[in-house]
Amino acid sequence: MKAAVIMGSTSDEAKVEKGIAILKEYGVDVEVRALSAHRAHRALSEFVEECNNNGTDVILTAAGMAAALPGVVASMTVLPVIGIPIKGASLDGMDALLSIVQMPSGIPVATVAIDGAKNAAWLALEIMAIKYPELSEKLKNNRQAMEKACLDTNNEISEKYR
C-alpha cells in the first residue's frame, strides 16, 4: 500500500501531518513532497511520473490560495487524487476550496473540507481498501470502535440527566 502526499509549500506541513500519521498508522508507505505547481513544475511532473510507475495507489495534494496543485497533478495521472484546500491568510480557504472543486470534466479531484487532511487520509484508505482486503477489515473494525465510543458517550450523558 502506497500513497503520495504533495503539499504546495512547507507552510502546509502542519496542516497535513495528522493525515500522514493516519496513513502510516494503517501501514501505508507514504512519500511526502513539497512541490509547487507554479514554482517547481518540472520536479512536480517528475514526481507524479514516479508515482505513475512505482505502485502508488493514491495521491493526496494540499494547496492554498489559487490551489492549482491538485488539478495539475490530476492532469498528469489517472491515479485517484484527493485535494486538501488549505486555509490561507485571506478568504479563509474558500479560494482554495473553490479552485479545487471546479475541475474540468474528465480531470476529477476528490475534495475534502478546508484543512481536512485527516478526512483525506481516511478517504485514501477507503480507496486503497478496494485493492487491499486487510485494510478493509481494519477500517471496518475502526468504524465499529467509533460506533461503540459514540454509544458509550450517549449512555454516559443519558445517565447523567436521569
HELIX and SHEET records of a PDB file:
HELIX    1   1 THR A   10  ASP A   12  5                                   3    
HELIX    2   2 GLU A   13  GLU A   25  1                                  13    
HELIX    3   3 HIS A   41  ASN A   53  1                                  13    
HELIX    4   4 LEU A   69  SER A   75  1                                   7    
HELIX    5   5 LEU A   91  GLY A   93  5                                   3    
HELIX    6   6 MET A   94  VAL A  101  1                                   8    
HELIX    7   7 ALA A  117  ALA A  129  1                                  13    
HELIX    8   8 PRO A  133  LYS A  160  1                                  28    
SHEET    1   A 5 ASP A  29  ALA A  34  0                                        
SHEET    2   A 5 LYS A   2  MET A   7  1                                        
SHEET    3   A 5 VAL A  58  GLY A  64  1                                        
SHEET    4   A 5 VAL A  81  ILE A  86  1                                        
SHEET    5   A 5 ALA A 110  THR A 111  1                                        
END                                                                             
